[in-house]
Amino acid sequence: MEKKTFITLVMSVVGGMLFSLGMCMCLVSEWGTFDQGVVVGAIGAVELVITWLVYRKMAGKEPIKLNAKLVAKVVYGIFAALVFGIGMCMTMAFEGMMIQGIVVGIVGIVLLLGLIPMFVGFKSSEN
């Protein structure tokens, strides 16, 4: 295993665990830890962004250049994730909204799938 892969793996696990624990702290009302969950989740999200930046640096990739196109893609990704999350909340947290939540969740999945051609693009196959 390469050094960059191992470091990325460890940092990703730590960031993912903090983020998911923070979300659980926010969503499980019996725990009464909403405010603390927001802090822990935010720390996890920051850790995941740092992991991404560290990996890019270790892989020798050039820094990301911010432009309007990249910002639009990120905003679209955030919107798609929120639509998907709303669908999940509708199915799990709200009484009598199972079918509507499934539909909203599927729309969110389709929106998230739209990120693939946005970032990777299409390649034509020459036969």
Secondary structure, 3 states (H helix, E strand, C coil): CCHHHHHHHHHHHHHHHHHHHHHHHHHCHHHCCHHHHHHHHHHHHHHHHHHHHHHHHHCCCCCCCCCHHHHHHHHHHHHHHHHHHHHHHHHHCCCCCHHHHHHHHHHHHHHHHCHHHHHCCCCCCCC
